[in-house]
Each structure stands twice: as C-alpha cells, then as structure tokens.
C-alpha cells in the first residue's frame, strides 16, 4: 500500500485500480454529490474510464480509517488546472457515514501541514459552492480564511450554484504563525 500520509485516525494512500467500487459508491450517493452535480448518478464507465485514472495520475488520496480499514472518502492536494505548484488546492469528499466525525478537518489539516512543511507551498486554497455550509465550516476550522466569491455566470447543475463559488486560503506566513503557537 502506497501510504502518503497518516493522521491519528486516517491513512491517506494513493488510489489504485482496485478502488473503482469505492469511488462508484461515493460518487453515486445523491447527498454526497448534491453540491457537485445536483445529486445525479455518475455512470460506472465514467468512474472507471475517467475519474479513477485521473485520481491515480494526480494528487488524490483514498482516506482509510486506521482502526477499521473502512474507506472514508478522498482528499486532494494539487495545483489547480494551469495553476502554480506552490499554490495547491485542497479538496475532499467523504462518505455520508463519515460526516460530522471530524475526518474532513483532520485530513485537511494534515495536508495543509504537508503542503507548507514539506512541499514548500506559498499558499493553500480551497473552493466550494457558497451554499455548502458544511464544507465552508471545515475550511474555517482548518484556519483558511474567506477570500472571495466568484459569481461568474456558468452552467452548474447544483441547487444554489447561482450564489457562486467561495474561495478560502491560508498563506505560508499564516501557517507559520499558527503552528508557532502549537505545543
């Protein structure tokens, strides 16, 4: 198993071809996908032919609960499309059974620490729909601060998309100040 990172309760590992069923289940839960595609099902062919190969090639990590071996969801830490590698984007998607258990915050904090501590990032940012209050709360618990709302008029299948996408960020100096006060 190609482990990328561990936390108190999670293992973050690289995706493999064997993870197709896990992704299919996650990406076909209407509540999980509500703010992403309006909760519509994602065909297995898309998961196996597009999503999983992209996850294997880039900075996506399967999150596994250390005690049980259960799939929690995924995280990513990677440059935005055509973005600066020193400014990676943080993202996450968790199974509904894993919601409200602190996993999104725990995994995100670990990746933020890795970005600044080992990868030399200048900035870490995350985005979500304005109406996705749970994801915004995770970003805030991680110390990211609100930067802007993008109201560009573009088609998006999720309810509330007309309110735009919010962006949160943390700069290296903010992370250094935050971690200097930790025991």
Residue frames as a rotation matrix with the C-alpha (Angstrom) as fourth column:
UNK 1
0.589 0.808 0.000 0.00
0.808 -0.589 0.000 0.00
0.000 0.000 -1.000 0.00
UNK 2
-0.383 -0.710 0.591 1.44
0.715 -0.633 -0.297 3.35
0.585 0.309 0.750 -1.07
UNK 3
0.455 0.539 -0.709 0.77
0.881 -0.391 0.268 5.44
-0.132 -0.746 -0.652 2.07
UNK 4
0.084 -0.339 0.937 1.15
0.481 -0.810 -0.336 9.15
0.872 0.479 0.095 1.54
UNK 5
-0.565 -0.148 0.811 0.26
-0.492 -0.730 -0.475 10.41
0.662 -0.668 0.340 5.00
UNK 6
-0.232 0.535 -0.812 -1.13
0.720 0.656 0.226 9.22
0.654 -0.532 -0.538 8.33
UNK 7
-0.241 0.248 0.938 -3.10
-0.599 -0.798 0.057 11.05
0.763 -0.548 0.342 11.00
UNK 8
-0.647 0.034 0.762 -4.43
-0.715 0.320 -0.621 9.87
-0.264 -0.947 -0.183 14.35
UNK 9
-0.023 0.779 0.626 -7.39
-0.270 0.598 -0.755 8.16
-0.963 -0.186 0.197 12.69
UNK 10
0.877 0.433 -0.208 -6.70
-0.263 0.071 -0.962 8.13
-0.401 0.899 0.176 8.94
UNK 11
-0.270 -0.866 0.422 -4.36
0.413 0.292 0.863 6.70
-0.870 0.407 0.279 6.35
UNK 12
0.640 0.360 -0.679 -4.15
-0.473 -0.512 -0.717 8.64
-0.606 0.780 -0.157 3.11
UNK 13
-0.242 -0.687 0.685 -2.92
0.210 0.652 0.728 6.42
-0.947 0.320 -0.014 0.31
UNK 14
-0.757 -0.073 -0.649 -2.65
-0.594 -0.338 0.730 6.57
-0.273 0.938 0.213 -3.45
UNK 15
0.400 0.915 0.052 -5.63
-0.707 0.345 -0.618 5.31
-0.583 0.210 0.785 -5.41
UNK 16
-0.792 -0.552 0.261 -5.35
-0.265 0.696 0.667 2.02
-0.550 0.459 -0.697 -7.31
UNK 17
-0.686 0.527 -0.501 -7.43
-0.484 0.184 0.856 0.28
0.543 0.830 0.129 -9.98
UNK 18
-0.665 0.397 -0.632 -8.99
0.576 0.812 -0.097 -1.77
0.475 -0.429 -0.769 -7.16
UNK 19
-0.811 0.292 -0.506 -10.76
0.283 -0.562 -0.777 1.33
-0.512 -0.774 0.373 -5.83
UNK 20
-0.874 0.476 0.097 -13.37
-0.083 -0.343 0.936 1.59
0.479 0.810 0.339 -8.60
UNK 21
-0.124 0.890 -0.439 -16.21
0.679 0.399 0.616 0.19
0.724 -0.222 -0.654 -6.47
UNK 22
-0.253 -0.032 -0.967 -15.41
0.893 -0.392 -0.221 2.57
-0.372 -0.920 0.127 -3.60
UNK 23
-0.923 -0.124 -0.365 -15.46
-0.006 -0.942 0.336 5.60
-0.385 0.312 0.868 -5.89
UNK 24
-0.692 0.721 0.013 -18.59
0.143 0.119 0.982 4.38
0.707 0.682 -0.186 -7.65
UNK 25
-0.011 0.693 -0.721 -20.44
0.947 0.237 0.214 4.12
0.320 -0.681 -0.659 -4.32
UNK 26
-0.409 -0.228 -0.883 -19.19
0.650 -0.753 -0.107 7.52
-0.640 -0.618 0.456 -3.11
UNK 27
-0.936 -0.065 -0.346 -19.92
-0.166 -0.784 0.598 9.37
-0.310 0.617 0.723 -6.36
UNK 28
-0.609 0.783 -0.126 -23.40
0.102 0.235 0.967 7.86
0.786 0.576 -0.223 -6.57
UNK 29
-0.356 0.507 -0.785 -24.68
0.914 0.014 -0.406 8.99
-0.195 -0.862 -0.468 -3.20
UNK 30
0.206 0.512 0.834 -27.10
0.733 -0.645 0.216 11.81
0.648 0.566 -0.509 -4.05
UNK 31
0.957 0.142 -0.252 -26.39
0.282 -0.647 0.708 13.66
-0.063 -0.749 -0.660 -0.78
UNK 32
0.123 -0.984 -0.125 -22.62
0.587 -0.030 0.809 13.49
-0.800 -0.173 0.574 -1.27
UNK 33
-0.602 -0.400 0.692 -22.98
0.791 -0.179 0.585 14.82
-0.110 0.899 0.424 -4.81
UNK 34
0.397 0.902 -0.169 -25.70
0.873 -0.428 -0.235 17.40
-0.284 -0.054 -0.957 -4.06
UNK 35
0.634 -0.189 -0.750 -23.35
-0.058 -0.979 0.198 20.42
-0.771 -0.082 -0.631 -4.24
UNK 36
-0.442 -0.896 0.040 -21.29
-0.105 0.096 0.990 18.96
-0.891 0.433 -0.136 -7.08
UNK 37
-0.994 0.100 -0.053 -23.63
-0.039 0.135 0.990 17.71
0.106 0.986 -0.130 -9.77
UNK 38
-0.335 0.927 0.168 -27.06
-0.885 -0.371 0.282 18.16
0.324 -0.054 0.945 -8.24
UNK 39
-0.185 0.203 0.962 -27.04
-0.700 0.660 -0.274 14.59
-0.690 -0.724 0.020 -6.86
UNK 40
0.667 0.440 -0.601 -27.24
-0.744 0.425 -0.515 12.86
0.029 0.791 0.611 -10.22
UNK 41
0.747 -0.381 0.544 -25.71
0.143 0.893 0.428 9.37
-0.649 -0.242 0.722 -10.61
UNK 42
0.106 -0.800 -0.590 -22.26
-0.925 -0.297 0.237 9.05
-0.365 0.521 -0.772 -12.16
UNK 43
0.866 0.284 -0.411 -22.07
-0.447 0.809 -0.382 6.12
0.224 0.514 0.828 -14.61
UNK 44
0.710 -0.604 0.362 -19.61
0.145 0.629 0.764 3.33
-0.689 -0.490 0.534 -13.78
UNK 45
0.510 -0.527 0.680 -17.92
0.850 0.186 -0.493 3.89
0.133 0.829 0.543 -17.17
UNK 46
0.645 -0.264 0.717 -17.11
-0.125 -0.962 -0.242 7.48
0.754 0.066 -0.653 -16.15
UNK 47
0.805 -0.347 0.482 -15.67
-0.513 0.003 0.858 6.29
-0.299 -0.938 -0.176 -12.82
UNK 48
0.541 -0.603 0.586 -13.53
0.367 0.796 0.481 3.55
-0.757 -0.046 0.652 -14.38
UNK 49
0.385 -0.362 0.849 -12.62
0.919 0.069 -0.388 5.34
0.082 0.930 0.359 -17.62
UNK 50
0.285 -0.223 0.932 -12.13
0.226 -0.929 -0.291 8.95
0.931 0.294 -0.214 -16.45
UNK 51
0.771 0.117 0.627 -12.35
-0.484 -0.533 0.694 9.59
0.415 -0.838 -0.354 -12.70
UNK 52
0.890 -0.414 0.193 -10.20
0.117 0.614 0.780 6.77
-0.442 -0.672 0.595 -11.34
UNK 53
0.362 -0.816 0.452 -7.42
0.906 0.194 -0.375 7.13
0.219 0.545 0.809 -13.95
UNK 54
0.307 -0.214 0.927 -7.28
0.022 -0.973 -0.232 10.87
0.951 0.092 -0.294 -13.20
UNK 55
0.884 0.046 0.464 -7.14
-0.454 -0.142 0.879 10.18
0.107 -0.989 -0.105 -9.45
UNK 56
0.757 -0.640 0.134 -4.29
0.568 0.745 0.350 7.69
-0.324 -0.189 0.927 -9.94
UNK 57
0.225 -0.686 0.692 -2.31
0.802 -0.273 -0.532 10.20
0.553 0.674 0.489 -12.06
UNK 58
-0.068 -0.196 0.978 -2.69
-0.065 -0.978 -0.200 13.22
0.996 -0.078 0.053 -9.81
UNK 59
-0.833 -0.484 0.270 -2.78
-0.217 -0.163 -0.962 14.32
0.510 -0.860 0.030 -6.17
UNK 60
0.254 0.943 0.216 -5.85
-0.777 0.066 0.626 12.40
0.576 -0.327 0.749 -4.98
UNK 61
-0.822 -0.569 -0.013 -5.68
-0.409 0.607 -0.682 10.15
0.396 -0.555 -0.732 -1.93
UNK 62
0.150 0.823 -0.547 -8.05
0.085 0.541 0.837 7.48
0.985 -0.172 0.011 -0.65
UNK 63
-0.391 -0.187 0.901 -8.78
-0.828 -0.357 -0.433 8.10
0.402 -0.915 -0.015 3.04
UNK 64
0.024 0.285 -0.958 -8.95
0.114 0.952 0.285 4.92
0.993 -0.116 -0.009 5.09
UNK 65
0.658 0.229 0.717 -9.98
-0.670 -0.257 0.697 4.69
0.344 -0.939 -0.016 8.74
UNK 66
-0.328 -0.941 -0.079 -6.95
-0.775 0.316 -0.548 3.26
0.541 -0.118 -0.833 10.54
UNK 67
-0.527 0.103 0.843 -8.86
-0.713 0.487 -0.505 1.23
-0.463 -0.867 -0.183 13.13
UNK 68
0.255 0.795 0.551 -11.36
-0.254 0.604 -0.755 -0.44
-0.933 0.052 0.356 10.81
UNK 69
-0.719 -0.542 0.435 -9.81
0.307 0.314 0.899 -0.27
-0.623 0.780 -0.059 7.32
UNK 70
0.261 0.921 0.290 -13.04
0.795 -0.035 -0.605 1.34
-0.547 0.388 -0.742 6.09
UNK 71
-0.544 -0.309 0.780 -13.00
0.762 -0.570 0.306 3.74
0.351 0.761 0.546 3.15
UNK 72
-0.259 0.387 -0.885 -13.85
0.607 -0.648 -0.461 7.23
-0.751 -0.656 -0.067 4.44
UNK 73
0.881 0.464 -0.091 -13.60
0.222 -0.577 -0.786 9.14
-0.417 0.672 -0.612 1.15
UNK 74
0.216 -0.852 0.477 -10.88
0.954 0.080 -0.289 11.08
0.208 0.517 0.830 -0.60
UNK 75
0.573 -0.207 -0.793 -8.73
0.174 -0.915 0.365 14.17
-0.801 -0.347 -0.488 -0.31
UNK 76
0.502 -0.555 0.663 -6.68
0.816 0.048 -0.577 16.02
0.288 0.830 0.477 -2.85
UNK 77
0.536 -0.485 -0.692 -3.80
0.047 -0.801 0.597 18.45
-0.843 -0.352 -0.406 -2.68
UNK 78
-0.119 -0.497 0.860 -2.72
0.920 0.271 0.284 19.54
-0.374 0.824 0.425 -6.13
UNK 79
-0.863 -0.176 -0.474 -2.23
0.009 -0.943 0.333 22.63
-0.505 0.283 0.815 -8.25
UNK 80
0.269 0.949 -0.162 -5.39
-0.092 -0.142 -0.986 23.94
-0.959 0.280 0.049 -9.86
UNK 81
0.497 -0.041 0.867 -5.65
0.814 0.367 -0.450 23.41
-0.299 0.930 0.216 -13.61
UNK 82
0.291 -0.534 0.794 -2.83
0.588 -0.554 -0.589 25.53
0.755 0.638 0.153 -15.10
UNK 83
0.956 0.136 0.260 -2.06
-0.116 -0.639 0.760 26.69
0.270 -0.757 -0.595 -11.55
UNK 84
0.106 -0.947 0.302 1.17
-0.767 -0.271 -0.581 27.33
0.633 -0.171 -0.755 -9.69
UNK 85
0.159 -0.088 -0.983 2.54
0.287 0.957 -0.040 24.17
0.945 -0.276 0.177 -7.98
UNK 86
-0.842 -0.506 -0.185 3.47
0.339 -0.232 -0.912 26.33
0.419 -0.831 0.367 -4.96
UNK 87
-0.670 0.706 0.230 -0.24
-0.727 -0.563 -0.393 27.13
-0.148 -0.430 0.890 -4.52
UNK 88
-0.922 0.280 -0.267 -2.03
0.158 0.903 0.400 23.77
0.353 0.326 -0.877 -4.26
UNK 89
-0.187 0.950 0.250 -5.75
-0.801 -0.295 0.521 23.39
0.569 -0.103 0.816 -3.97
UNK 90
-0.944 -0.005 0.329 -7.14
-0.245 0.679 -0.692 21.34
-0.220 -0.734 -0.642 -1.09
UNK 91
-0.182 0.935 -0.306 -10.26
-0.852 0.005 0.523 19.25
0.490 0.355 0.796 -1.65
UNK 92
-0.937 -0.048 0.346 -12.20
-0.248 0.790 -0.560 16.43
-0.246 -0.611 -0.752 -0.01
UNK 93
-0.065 0.944 -0.323 -15.25
-0.820 0.134 0.557 14.26
0.569 0.301 0.765 -0.48
UNK 94
-0.878 -0.276 0.392 -16.39
-0.474 0.620 -0.626 11.93
-0.070 -0.735 -0.675 2.26
UNK 95
-0.594 0.687 -0.419 -18.93
0.398 0.704 0.588 9.13
0.698 0.183 -0.692 2.56
UNK 96
0.120 0.748 0.653 -22.07
-0.386 -0.571 0.725 10.22
0.915 -0.339 0.221 4.36
UNK 97
0.779 0.150 -0.608 -21.33
0.401 0.627 0.668 7.71
0.482 -0.765 0.428 7.16
UNK 98
-0.126 -0.932 -0.340 -18.10
0.971 -0.047 -0.233 9.66
0.201 -0.360 0.911 7.79
UNK 99
-0.076 0.166 0.983 -19.71
0.158 -0.971 0.177 13.11
0.984 0.169 0.048 8.02
UNK 100
0.532 0.335 0.778 -19.65
-0.534 -0.580 0.615 15.05
0.657 -0.743 -0.129 11.31
UNK 101
0.913 -0.290 -0.287 -16.85
0.406 0.717 0.566 12.91
0.042 -0.634 0.772 12.76
UNK 102
0.681 -0.649 -0.339 -14.00
-0.308 -0.674 0.672 15.37
-0.665 -0.353 -0.658 12.21
UNK 103
0.270 -0.603 0.750 -12.37
0.677 0.673 0.297 13.43
-0.684 0.428 0.590 9.39
UNK 104
0.659 -0.005 0.752 -12.57
0.656 -0.486 -0.578 16.26
0.368 0.874 -0.316 6.84
UNK 105
0.882 -0.351 0.315 -10.83
-0.442 -0.848 0.294 18.63
0.164 -0.398 -0.903 9.25
UNK 106
0.560 -0.685 0.466 -8.26
-0.153 0.468 0.871 16.03
-0.814 -0.559 0.157 10.35
UNK 107
0.315 -0.423 0.849 -7.26
0.851 0.523 -0.055 15.07
-0.421 0.740 0.525 6.81
UNK 108
0.763 0.034 0.646 -7.27
0.424 -0.780 -0.460 18.66
0.488 0.625 -0.609 5.61
UNK 109
0.865 -0.465 0.189 -5.06
-0.467 -0.607 0.643 19.86
-0.184 -0.644 -0.742 8.46
UNK 110
0.367 -0.751 0.549 -2.58
0.253 0.648 0.718 17.09
-0.895 -0.125 0.428 7.73
UNK 111
0.322 -0.211 0.923 -2.42
0.946 0.099 -0.308 18.00
-0.027 0.973 0.231 4.05
UNK 112
0.915 -0.028 0.403 -2.09
0.009 -0.996 -0.089 21.71
0.404 0.085 -0.911 4.82
UNK 113
0.697 -0.685 0.209 0.80
-0.360 -0.083 0.929 20.88
-0.620 -0.723 -0.305 7.13
UNK 114
0.212 -0.606 0.767 2.43
0.666 0.664 0.340 18.74
-0.715 0.439 0.544 4.45
UNK 115
0.664 0.105 0.740 1.96
0.695 -0.453 -0.559 21.47
0.276 0.885 -0.374 1.84
UNK 116
0.851 -0.320 0.416 3.69
-0.371 -0.928 0.046 24.13
0.371 -0.193 -0.908 3.92
UNK 117
0.650 -0.576 0.496 6.06
-0.496 0.173 0.851 21.93
-0.576 -0.799 -0.174 5.92
UNK 118
0.040 -0.637 0.770 7.41
0.273 0.748 0.605 19.59
-0.961 0.186 0.204 3.26
UNK 119
0.218 0.151 0.964 6.29
0.944 0.217 -0.248 20.78
-0.247 0.964 -0.095 -0.15
UNK 120
-0.715 -0.647 -0.266 7.25
0.591 -0.762 0.266 24.45
-0.374 0.033 0.927 0.17
UNK 121
0.046 0.821 0.570 3.82
0.936 -0.235 0.263 25.86
0.350 0.521 -0.779 -0.63
UNK 122
-0.933 -0.239 0.269 3.31
0.176 -0.955 -0.237 29.63
0.314 -0.174 0.934 -0.53
UNK 123
-0.480 0.867 0.135 -0.46
-0.865 -0.442 -0.237 29.33
-0.146 -0.230 0.962 -0.36
UNK 124
-0.916 0.390 0.089 -3.10
0.398 0.912 0.097 26.62
-0.043 0.124 -0.991 0.06
UNK 125
-0.653 0.748 -0.119 -6.64
-0.744 -0.663 -0.083 27.30
-0.141 0.034 0.989 -1.09
UNK 126
-0.798 0.526 0.293 -9.99
0.510 0.849 -0.137 25.54
-0.321 0.040 -0.946 -1.26
UNK 127
-0.786 0.594 -0.174 -13.26
-0.601 -0.665 0.444 26.24
0.148 0.454 0.879 -3.06
UNK 128
-0.740 0.664 0.108 -16.87
0.620 0.736 -0.270 25.22
-0.259 -0.133 -0.957 -2.66
UNK 129
-0.188 0.777 0.600 -20.32
0.548 -0.424 0.721 26.45
0.815 0.464 -0.346 -3.55
UNK 130
-0.645 0.005 0.765 -21.39
-0.437 -0.823 -0.363 29.38
0.627 -0.568 0.533 -1.39
UNK 131
0.297 0.908 0.294 -24.34
-0.832 0.095 0.547 27.32
0.469 -0.407 0.784 -0.14
UNK 132
0.394 -0.226 -0.891 -22.16
0.251 0.959 -0.132 24.38
0.884 -0.172 0.435 1.01
UNK 133
0.568 -0.071 0.820 -22.01
-0.654 -0.644 0.397 25.48
0.500 -0.762 -0.412 4.64
UNK 134
0.949 -0.234 0.211 -20.56
0.033 0.739 0.673 22.20
-0.313 -0.632 0.709 5.94
UNK 135
0.442 -0.827 0.346 -17.55
0.857 0.276 -0.434 22.40
0.264 0.489 0.832 3.63
UNK 136
0.278 -0.297 0.914 -17.06
-0.040 -0.954 -0.297 26.07
0.960 0.046 -0.277 4.45
UNK 137
0.850 0.073 0.522 -17.06
-0.513 -0.110 0.851 25.22
0.120 -0.991 -0.056 8.15
UNK 138
0.761 -0.642 0.095 -14.29
0.610 0.758 0.232 22.66
-0.221 -0.119 0.968 7.58
UNK 139
0.213 -0.696 0.685 -12.21
0.637 -0.433 -0.638 25.28
0.741 0.572 0.352 5.79
UNK 140
0.427 0.014 0.904 -12.69
-0.435 -0.873 0.219 27.72
0.793 -0.487 -0.367 8.64
UNK 141
0.968 -0.080 0.238 -11.83
-0.177 0.455 0.873 25.11
-0.178 -0.887 0.426 11.30
UNK 142
0.550 -0.801 0.238 -8.61
0.835 0.533 -0.137 24.46
-0.017 0.274 0.962 9.40
UNK 143
0.027 -0.540 -0.841 -7.66
0.479 -0.731 0.485 28.13
-0.877 -0.416 0.239 9.60
UNK 144
-0.632 -0.154 0.760 -8.37
0.767 -0.270 0.583 29.04
0.115 0.950 0.289 5.99
UNK 145
-0.430 0.469 -0.771 -9.92
0.190 -0.788 -0.585 32.46
-0.883 -0.398 0.250 5.60
UNK 146
0.497 0.732 0.467 -12.53
0.691 -0.008 -0.723 33.65
-0.525 0.682 -0.510 3.14
UNK 147
-0.648 -0.751 -0.126 -11.02
0.452 -0.512 0.731 35.44
-0.613 0.417 0.671 0.13
UNK 148
-0.741 0.368 -0.562 -13.75
-0.632 -0.664 0.399 35.95
-0.226 0.651 0.725 -2.46
UNK 149
0.042 0.788 0.614 -16.96
0.162 0.601 -0.783 34.81
-0.986 0.132 -0.102 -4.07
UNK 150
-0.942 -0.300 -0.148 -16.88
-0.125 -0.094 0.988 34.06
-0.310 0.949 0.051 -7.78
UNK 151
-0.067 0.998 0.002 -20.26
-0.091 -0.004 -0.996 34.87
-0.994 -0.067 0.091 -9.33
UNK 152
-0.797 -0.259 -0.546 -19.34
-0.544 -0.086 0.835 34.08
-0.263 0.962 -0.073 -12.93
UNK 153
0.288 0.958 0.012 -22.37
-0.763 0.237 -0.602 33.02
-0.579 0.164 0.799 -14.86
UNK 154
-0.621 -0.441 -0.648 -21.66
-0.732 0.623 0.277 29.48
0.281 0.647 -0.709 -15.95
UNK 155
0.366 0.834 -0.412 -23.83
-0.583 0.551 0.597 26.41
0.725 0.021 0.688 -16.06
UNK 156
-0.840 -0.510 0.186 -23.74
-0.467 0.506 -0.725 24.34
0.275 -0.696 -0.663 -12.88
UNK 157
-0.326 0.775 -0.541 -26.20
-0.003 0.572 0.821 21.56
0.945 0.269 -0.184 -12.11
UNK 158
-0.588 0.051 -0.807 -26.33
0.761 0.373 -0.530 22.00
0.274 -0.926 -0.258 -8.32
UNK 159
0.577 0.807 0.126 -29.03
0.633 -0.539 0.556 23.90
0.516 -0.241 -0.822 -6.45
UNK 160
0.803 -0.218 -0.554 -27.63
0.330 -0.612 0.719 27.15
-0.496 -0.760 -0.420 -5.08
UNK 161
-0.053 -0.889 0.454 -24.94
0.957 0.085 0.279 27.47
-0.286 0.449 0.846 -7.75
UNK 162
0.382 0.267 0.885 -26.39
0.634 -0.772 -0.041 30.84
0.672 0.577 -0.464 -8.70
UNK 163
0.998 -0.043 -0.042 -24.90
0.007 -0.612 0.791 32.15
-0.060 -0.790 -0.611 -5.42
UNK 164
0.538 -0.834 -0.126 -21.41
-0.673 -0.334 -0.660 31.43
0.508 0.439 -0.741 -6.71
UNK 165
0.560 -0.542 -0.626 -18.30
0.576 0.798 -0.176 29.67
0.596 -0.262 0.760 -5.52
UNK 166
0.915 -0.300 0.270 -16.35
-0.404 -0.678 0.615 30.82
-0.002 -0.671 -0.741 -2.48
UNK 167
0.350 -0.884 -0.311 -12.59
0.265 0.412 -0.872 30.60
0.898 0.222 0.379 -2.14
UNK 168
0.973 -0.180 0.146 -10.71
-0.184 -0.211 0.960 30.29
-0.141 -0.961 -0.238 1.14
UNK 169
0.473 -0.870 -0.139 -6.94
0.077 0.198 -0.977 30.38
0.878 0.452 0.161 1.61
UNK 170
0.883 -0.424 -0.202 -4.06
0.171 -0.110 0.979 30.19
-0.438 -0.899 -0.025 4.01
UNK 171
0.691 -0.723 0.000 -0.70
-0.398 -0.380 -0.835 31.81
0.604 0.577 -0.550 3.28
UNK 172
0.132 -0.746 -0.653 2.63
0.479 0.625 -0.617 30.42
0.868 -0.231 0.440 4.45
UNK 173
-0.719 -0.445 0.534 3.10
-0.175 -0.628 -0.759 33.24
0.673 -0.639 0.373 7.00
UNK 174
0.119 0.851 0.512 -0.34
-0.905 -0.119 0.408 32.49
0.408 -0.512 0.756 8.48
UNK 175
0.755 0.103 -0.648 0.50
0.004 0.987 0.162 28.79
0.656 -0.125 0.744 8.79
UNK 176
-0.269 -0.937 -0.224 3.88
0.401 0.102 -0.910 29.59
0.876 -0.335 0.348 10.38
UNK 177
-0.588 0.113 0.801 2.22
-0.623 -0.694 -0.360 31.90
0.515 -0.711 0.479 12.93
UNK 178
0.496 0.866 0.066 -0.46
-0.756 0.393 0.523 29.29
0.427 -0.309 0.850 13.67
UNK 179
0.683 -0.249 -0.686 1.98
0.257 0.962 -0.092 26.41
0.683 -0.114 0.721 14.14
UNK 180
-0.402 -0.860 0.315 4.43
-0.015 -0.337 -0.941 28.50
0.915 -0.383 0.122 16.21
UNK 181
-0.301 0.386 0.872 1.82
-0.905 -0.404 -0.133 28.60
0.301 -0.829 0.471 18.96
UNK 182
0.700 0.550 -0.455 1.23
-0.420 0.833 0.362 24.83
0.578 -0.063 0.814 18.99
UNK 183
0.587 -0.474 0.656 2.85
-0.633 0.235 0.737 22.64
-0.504 -0.848 -0.162 21.67
